[in-house]
């Protein structure tokens, strides 16, 4: 019942945003529908459900959302290789981001190799920001509480609210490197679009931080 309602809602949303999609030549105007979270550790199950959702919704401006788990990565590569647009979610580390970008590139290369037109394939890598600080700040607070040296306490306190931004900035450097050079140029000449690096979870969780801390710093 849920899936039937979700598919209809997504179709309606995609239709509303279709003019944006058309006007931007497939750059914007997408709607995402996620595979079941119960399939996060199931590569084959993710592929089967993603293909079914893509077929059922039947909209060019749909992105099927797949988590960046170890089992999700090969599913992402396969689905991109089938010409299905994918929104990759639950990205926290630079290492996993690089693996996600590599899955996209390999998928595009496979799609192009069998004659597919990559110009209609889109993808975003949703890189989570604030949750990193939520985890790191907790560890910093514990270290501050144990520290006896006032200078050490001050040094640790200065790191609060900084790690998530640094992590995101380093991931962006990877993005610029991965989507440039001879390998990418070859795909771009066929019409491929870069996988967008999307900043997710940008609302601050710590009430002591500005509501727009991450937005301002990353812009």
ChimeraX attribute file (.defattr): number of C-alpha atoms within 10 A of each C-alpha:
attribute: neighborCount
match mode: 1-to-1
recipient: residues
	/A:1	5
	/A:2	6
	/A:3	11
	/A:4	10
	/A:5	10
	/A:6	14
	/A:7	17
	/A:8	13
	/A:9	13
	/A:10	17
	/A:11	19
	/A:12	15
	/A:13	17
	/A:14	23
	/A:15	18
	/A:16	13
	/A:17	16
	/A:18	21
	/A:19	14
	/A:20	17
	/A:21	18
	/A:22	14
	/A:23	11
	/A:24	11
	/A:25	12
	/A:26	19
	/A:27	18
	/A:28	16
	/A:29	20
	/A:30	22
	/A:31	22
	/A:32	17
	/A:33	20
	/A:34	19
	/A:35	21
	/A:36	15
	/A:37	11
	/A:38	9
	/A:39	17
	/A:40	17
	/A:41	15
	/A:42	15
	/A:43	18
	/A:44	14
	/A:45	18
	/A:46	27
	/A:47	20
	/A:48	13
	/A:49	16
	/A:50	26
	/A:51	16
	/A:52	13
	/A:53	19
	/A:54	18
	/A:55	11
	/A:56	13
	/A:57	20
	/A:58	13
	/A:59	17
	/A:60	20
	/A:61	27
	/A:62	25
	/A:63	24
	/A:64	23
	/A:65	24
	/A:66	28
	/A:67	27
	/A:68	25
	/A:69	19
	/A:70	15
	/A:71	17
	/A:72	25
	/A:73	22
	/A:74	21
	/A:75	25
	/A:76	33
	/A:77	24
	/A:78	21
	/A:79	25
	/A:80	25
	/A:81	25
	/A:82	18
	/A:83	20
	/A:84	25
	/A:85	26
	/A:86	27
	/A:87	25
	/A:88	29
	/A:89	21
	/A:90	17
	/A:91	21
	/A:92	21
	/A:93	17
	/A:94	19
	/A:95	11
	/A:96	18
	/A:97	23
	/A:98	15
	/A:99	15
	/A:100	27
	/A:101	26
	/A:102	16
	/A:103	22
	/A:104	29
	/A:105	23
	/A:106	17
	/A:107	24
	/A:108	25
	/A:109	21
	/A:110	18
	/A:111	22
	/A:112	19
	/A:113	11
	/A:114	10
	/A:115	8
	/A:116	17
	/A:117	15
	/A:118	23
	/A:119	17
	/A:120	17
	/A:121	26
	/A:122	26
	/A:123	25
	/A:124	21
	/A:125	25
	/A:126	22
	/A:127	25
	/A:128	20
	/A:129	25
	/A:130	23
	/A:131	17
	/A:132	19
	/A:133	22
	/A:134	17
	/A:135	12
	/A:136	17
	/A:137	21
	/A:138	12
	/A:139	14
	/A:140	18
	/A:141	15
	/A:142	11
	/A:143	15
	/A:144	18
	/A:145	10
	/A:146	10
	/A:147	14
	/A:148	10
	/A:149	10
	/A:150	10
	/A:151	10
	/A:152	13
	/A:153	17
	/A:154	12
	/A:155	12
	/A:156	17
	/A:157	15
	/A:158	11
	/A:159	13
	/A:160	18
	/A:161	21
	/A:162	15
	/A:163	18
	/A:164	23
	/A:165	19
	/A:166	14
	/A:167	18
	/A:168	22
	/A:169	15
	/A:170	12
	/A:171	21
	/A:172	18
	/A:173	11
	/A:174	16
	/A:175	19
	/A:176	12
	/A:177	11
	/A:178	17
	/A:179	19
	/A:180	13
	/A:181	10
	/A:182	9
	/A:183	12
	/A:184	17
	/A:185	13
	/A:186	13
	/A:187	19
	/A:188	16
	/A:189	11
	/A:190	13
	/A:191	15
	/A:192	21
	/A:193	20
	/A:194	21
	/A:195	21
	/A:196	16
	/A:197	19
	/A:198	17
	/A:199	18
	/A:200	17
	/A:201	16
	/A:202	18
	/A:203	16
	/A:204	20
	/A:205	14
	/A:206	13
	/A:207	7
	/A:208	8
	/A:209	13
	/A:210	13
	/A:211	14
	/A:212	11
	/A:213	15
	/A:214	22
	/A:215	15
	/A:216	9
	/A:217	11
	/A:218	13
	/A:219	5
